[in-house]
Amino acid sequence: MAFFKKGINSKTPIGTEAELWAQTYLEKQGLKKARRNFLTPRGEIDLIMYEKETLVFIEVRLRSTNRHGHAKESINGRKQQRLIKAAHTYLQTEGLWDKVQCRFDAICLDKDPDNNNQYQVEWIRNAF
């Protein structure tokens, strides 16, 4: 199991730090970065990477507490629709609409109950 430790760079907000950590983690798994923080009026995609020939849109979710559920539970239908719309915009902007296979993954970071400074990582391929 992989773990993310907060506080690697105290000047970086924890959400940005989690996205950078997720990018590095996925690169170690063989994915290649295409884009980070693709922002549209319809929504934002945290990471866009390639796994071989597949374009992967990745949502990074971090939960410092499970009071409102786990990180993966926060990717509700509304959030999924925003990600899909942002992905459509990316595909159109880059001229990739009919040229690549796509999928949506999630990197979910939940506070480790045994270590307050560490998060358990779950990589969900084909999250929705």
C-alpha positions in Angstrom: 0.0 0.0 0.0 1.3 3.5 -0.9 1.3 6.4 1.6 1.3 10.1 1.0 2.9 12.2 3.8 1.8 15.8 4.2 4.3 18.5 4.9 6.9 17.7 2.3 6.8 21.3 1.3 5.3 23.5 4.0 4.8 26.4 1.6 2.6 24.4 -0.8 -1.1 24.0 0.0 -2.0 20.4 0.9 -4.3 20.0 -2.2 -1.5 21.1 -4.6 1.0 18.9 -2.7 -1.4 15.9 -3.0 -1.7 16.5 -6.8 2.1 16.7 -7.2 2.5 13.5 -5.2 -0.1 11.7 -7.2 1.6 12.7 -10.4 4.9 11.4 -9.2 3.3 8.2 -7.9 1.5 7.6 -11.3 4.7 8.4 -13.2 6.4 5.6 -11.2 3.6 3.3 -12.3 4.5 4.1 -16.0 2.0 6.9 -16.8 3.2 9.9 -18.7 2.0 13.5 -17.9 0.1 15.3 -20.6 -1.3 18.2 -18.5 -2.0 19.2 -14.9 -4.8 21.4 -13.6 -6.8 21.7 -16.9 -9.4 24.4 -16.0 -12.5 25.2 -18.0 -15.7 27.0 -17.1 -17.3 23.5 -16.9 -14.8 22.1 -14.4 -11.2 21.2 -13.6 -9.2 18.1 -14.2 -6.4 17.6 -11.8 -4.2 15.4 -13.9 -4.3 14.2 -17.5 -1.9 11.4 -18.3 -1.2 8.7 -20.8 -1.1 5.0 -19.9 0.3 3.5 -23.1 -2.2 4.6 -25.7 -5.0 5.5 -23.3 -5.6 9.1 -22.2 -6.4 9.1 -18.5 -8.3 11.9 -16.7 -7.5 11.7 -13.0 -9.3 13.2 -10.1 -7.2 13.6 -6.9 -9.3 13.6 -3.7 -8.0 14.1 -0.3 -9.8 13.8 3.0 -8.2 15.0 6.3 -11.1 13.4 8.2 -13.7 10.8 7.4 -16.4 12.8 9.2 -18.1 13.4 5.8 -17.1 10.1 4.3 -14.0 8.8 2.5 -12.3 10.5 -0.4 -13.8 8.1 -3.0 -17.3 8.8 -1.7 -16.9 12.5 -2.5 -16.8 11.8 -6.3 -20.6 12.0 -6.7 -22.7 12.2 -9.8 -22.4 16.0 -10.0 -18.6 15.9 -9.8 -18.5 13.1 -12.4 -20.5 15.2 -14.8 -18.2 18.2 -14.3 -15.2 16.0 -15.0 -16.8 14.5 -18.1 -17.6 18.0 -19.5 -14.1 19.2 -18.8 -12.7 16.1 -20.5 -14.9 16.8 -23.6 -13.5 20.3 -23.7 -9.9 19.0 -23.5 -10.5 16.5 -26.2 -12.0 19.1 -28.5 -9.3 21.7 -27.7 -6.5 19.3 -28.4 -8.1 17.7 -31.5 -8.2 14.3 -29.9 -11.9 13.7 -29.9 -11.8 10.6 -32.2 -8.2 9.7 -31.8 -7.7 8.2 -28.3 -9.3 5.9 -25.9 -10.1 7.6 -22.6 -10.9 6.6 -19.0 -11.4 8.3 -15.7 -9.3 7.3 -12.7 -9.2 8.6 -9.1 -6.4 8.9 -6.6 -8.0 8.9 -3.2 -6.1 10.0 -0.1 -7.6 9.2 3.3 -6.0 10.1 6.6 -4.2 7.1 8.0 -5.8 6.3 11.4 -2.5 5.1 12.7 -0.4 8.1 11.7 -1.9 11.7 11.7 0.8 13.0 9.2 0.1 10.3 6.6 -2.6 9.4 4.1 -3.5 6.0 2.7 -3.6 6.0 -1.1 -6.1 4.2 -3.3 -5.8 4.3 -7.1 -9.2 3.5 -8.7 -8.9 2.8 -12.4 -12.1 3.3 -14.4 -13.6 5.1 -11.4 -16.7 5.9 -13.3 
